[in-house]
């Protein structure tokens, strides 16, 4: 009887409920890792970038940050890297991994973001996912942020972060666990033009940490982010028309399995800290996908 109660305590304890259920499918295993310089180039801050055994370190100090960019644009695909973040005080610092066509369409671009918002001592990083769509011609930047606290310490080890972009959906994954699915509900609320893949570290003190309450403190410089296990597979902008978009599930048509949906539901129930669709301060006439 005592053993039974011990097992029951384990099942209901917070520690036992602190990890997402298995998604049952691991899309990262479908894509080979690539050598950094075969898929990417430095974009800015080359003196704040170093590569060792295909692990790229980029860092920010009071002089500059650093960024990199894929050699090719894509029109769909699976984009991922294993990333390890700086511990300690990182307020105001953004470490990012994202898709964008800002250089091709300045001031009128699309973007799909994974951003790690730096933090103060003793507080967790926030992982922000975001989708920008500027193809509607309204000239306004409309963010579609969903923010999460991770169920692990992202400074202790590398973890795999991915964006799956198809013509009808965007899925964000952490260690192959779907955390967010953004479906295409209309052409005006979904990015459809080719995008490049980027990574960067930079100072966003004006908004990154608690809406700018805490700023970057360069007494703790340099702020270092490490990337490895780079993956970018799918249809480039130069692929033939018959190139088939990749999937994040066993279904070639896309979507998620029931097990993947259950894992995502767990993450959104336990780790989600902000959803733009729930924000009463937002003008939701600008984000019709929230109420359609």
ChimeraX attribute file (.defattr): number of C-alpha atoms within 10 A of each C-alpha:
attribute: neighborCount
match mode: 1-to-1
recipient: residues
	/A:1	6
	/A:2	7
	/A:3	8
	/A:4	9
	/A:5	10
	/A:6	10
	/A:7	12
	/A:8	11
	/A:9	12
	/A:10	13
	/A:11	12
	/A:12	10
	/A:13	11
	/A:14	10
	/A:15	9
	/A:16	10
	/A:17	13
	/A:18	14
	/A:19	15
	/A:20	16
	/A:21	16
	/A:22	14
	/A:23	20
	/A:24	14
	/A:25	16
	/A:26	17
	/A:27	19
	/A:28	20
	/A:29	9
	/A:30	13
	/A:31	15
	/A:32	12
	/A:33	17
	/A:34	17
	/A:35	15
	/A:36	20
	/A:37	12
	/A:38	9
	/A:39	15
	/A:40	19
	/A:41	15
	/A:42	18
	/A:43	14
	/A:44	15
	/A:45	18
	/A:46	15
	/A:47	12
	/A:48	19
	/A:49	20
	/A:50	13
	/A:51	14
	/A:52	8
	/A:53	8
	/A:54	16
	/A:55	17
	/A:56	18
	/A:57	18
	/A:58	27
	/A:59	24
	/A:60	24
	/A:61	20
	/A:62	13
	/A:63	7
	/A:64	15
	/A:65	25
	/A:66	22
	/A:67	22
	/A:68	22
	/A:69	21
	/A:70	21
	/A:71	15
	/A:72	15
	/A:73	19
	/A:74	26
	/A:75	20
	/A:76	27
	/A:77	23
	/A:78	26
	/A:79	24
	/A:80	28
	/A:81	23
	/A:82	19
	/A:83	24
	/A:84	21
	/A:85	22
	/A:86	19
	/A:87	20
	/A:88	16
	/A:89	22
	/A:90	28
	/A:91	25
	/A:92	25
	/A:93	28
	/A:94	25
	/A:95	31
	/A:96	21
	/A:97	26
	/A:98	23
	/A:99	25
	/A:100	24
	/A:101	20
	/A:102	14
	/A:103	11
	/A:104	14
	/A:105	13
	/A:106	9
	/A:107	12
	/A:108	19
	/A:109	20
	/A:110	24
	/A:111	21
	/A:112	24
	/A:113	23
	/A:114	22
	/A:115	23
	/A:116	23
	/A:117	23
	/A:118	31
	/A:119	24
	/A:120	18
	/A:121	10
	/A:122	9
	/A:123	11
	/A:124	20
	/A:125	24
	/A:126	21
	/A:127	22
	/A:128	20
	/A:129	22
	/A:130	20
	/A:131	22
	/A:132	21
	/A:133	24
	/A:134	20
	/A:135	18
	/A:136	13
	/A:137	9
	/A:138	12
	/A:139	11
	/A:140	13
	/A:141	14
	/A:142	17
	/A:143	15
	/A:144	21
	/A:145	16
	/A:146	20
	/A:147	22
	/A:148	22
	/A:149	20
	/A:150	17
	/A:151	13
	/A:152	12
	/A:153	15
	/A:154	18
	/A:155	17
	/A:156	11
	/A:157	12
	/A:158	18
	/A:159	20
	/A:160	19
	/A:161	21
	/A:162	27
	/A:163	27
	/A:164	25
	/A:165	27
	/A:166	26
	/A:167	17
	/A:168	19
	/A:169	18
	/A:170	25
	/A:171	22
	/A:172	26
	/A:173	23
	/A:174	16
	/A:175	17
	/A:176	21
	/A:177	27
	/A:178	27
	/A:179	23
	/A:180	21
	/A:181	17
	/A:182	17
	/A:183	17
	/A:184	17
	/A:185	13
	/A:186	11
	/A:187	13
	/A:188	17
	/A:189	22
	/A:190	25
	/A:191	29
	/A:192	18
	/A:193	20
	/A:194	19
	/A:195	26
	/A:196	22
	/A:197	24
	/A:198	21
	/A:199	24
	/A:200	23
	/A:201	26
	/A:202	20
	/A:203	22
	/A:204	18
	/A:205	20
	/A:206	14
	/A:207	16
	/A:208	23
	/A:209	23
	/A:210	16
	/A:211	11
	/A:212	14
	/A:213	12
	/A:214	19
	/A:215	23
	/A:216	27
	/A:217	16
	/A:218	13
	/A:219	9
	/A:220	11
	/A:221	14
	/A:222	16
	/A:223	27
	/A:224	21
	/A:225	23
	/A:226	22
	/A:227	23
	/A:228	24
	/A:229	19
	/A:230	24
	/A:231	21
	/A:232	24
	/A:233	19
	/A:234	21
	/A:235	22
	/A:236	18
	/A:237	16
	/A:238	12
	/A:239	12
	/A:240	9
	/A:241	8
	/A:242	7
	/A:243	12
	/A:244	15
	/A:245	20
	/A:246	21
	/A:247	22
	/A:248	31
	/A:249	17
	/A:250	13
	/A:251	11
	/A:252	11
	/A:253	14
	/A:254	19
	/A:255	20
	/A:256	20
	/A:257	16
	/A:258	11
	/A:259	14
	/A:260	23
	/A:261	18
	/A:262	18
	/A:263	21
	/A:264	24
	/A:265	18
	/A:266	19
	/A:267	23
	/A:268	20
	/A:269	10
	/A:270	17
	/A:271	18
	/A:272	20
	/A:273	14
	/A:274	16
	/A:275	14
	/A:276	18
	/A:277	18
	/A:278	11
	/A:279	10
	/A:280	8
	/A:281	8
	/A:282	12
	/A:283	12
	/A:284	15
	/A:285	9
	/A:286	14
	/A:287	17
	/A:288	14
	/A:289	18
	/A:290	12
	/A:291	8
	/A:292	6
